[in-house]
Amino acid sequence: MFSLLKGLIRRQRKYEFRDPSMNSNSTEFEVDNWIISRFVIDKLVPVVDIEPFPVNEQVLMVAAVCRIKPTHIFEWGTHIGKSARIFYETCRAFVLAAEIHSIDLPDNMGHIEHPKENRGRLVRGIKEVNLHLGDGLENALQLVSDYKKDDLRPLFFMDGDHSYKSVKRELEGVIKSVPQANILLHDTFYQSEESGYNVGPHKAVVDVLAGMPKRYKIISQNIGLPGMTLLWQD
């Protein structure tokens, strides 16, 4: 029995702490899916559940952080803090020193998804997560300006207003101002118009990338709602 327990502990430690990045000198994005899956199931789902980020999207979020190893994570659409908590738990488990900034609308801004007094509840008191109020893009770019760009390897996560106009503005703003950024976008699932879905984020990504030289590799979890897309550049 004792040897069995030791074996289980060894396997658990392997899953929790080994860097899941694979073949970092090769051309394609690759991670160890088993390590990340175990981490998501054991450590994330009990804390953040599966809404609004299904398991496959949590896997992509963790994979992005582990593969890119960002110095800074800038996100907007804090809500109760689920995405920020995912990023924090990932950095803690895989020993990554990313500085996390999460931005949400101020109290005087009306929005159907405004969390009110629950804003950032899941990350309150966590010193590694910095909470801000204001426009996501403007605040993030202001924060970026405080650092030397040569020292930045940032990951942006866009989960604010999901209109075509907003996502296009935010994506163009980040690409223009922070050309070295890797970018995650939420709610990017595409379905034909018969579905009645809001496909504004998907169309914004397509249109922005169509108007620029090929620079990003697109990695998506888009087999159903809500959908997530990573724009990755090695």
Secondary structure, DSSP 8 states (H G I E B T S, - for coil): -HHHHHHHHHHHHHHHHS--B--TTSSS--B-HHHHHHHIIIIIHHHHTTSSS-HHHHHHHHHHHHHH--SEEEEE--TTSHHHHHHHHHHHHTT---EEEEEE--TTS--TT--GGGTTGGGTT-TTEEEEES-HHHHHHHHHHTS-GGG--EEEEE-S--SHHHHHHHHHHHHHH-TT-EEEEES-----GGG----HHHHHHHHHHHTS-S--EEEEE-SSSS-EEEEE--
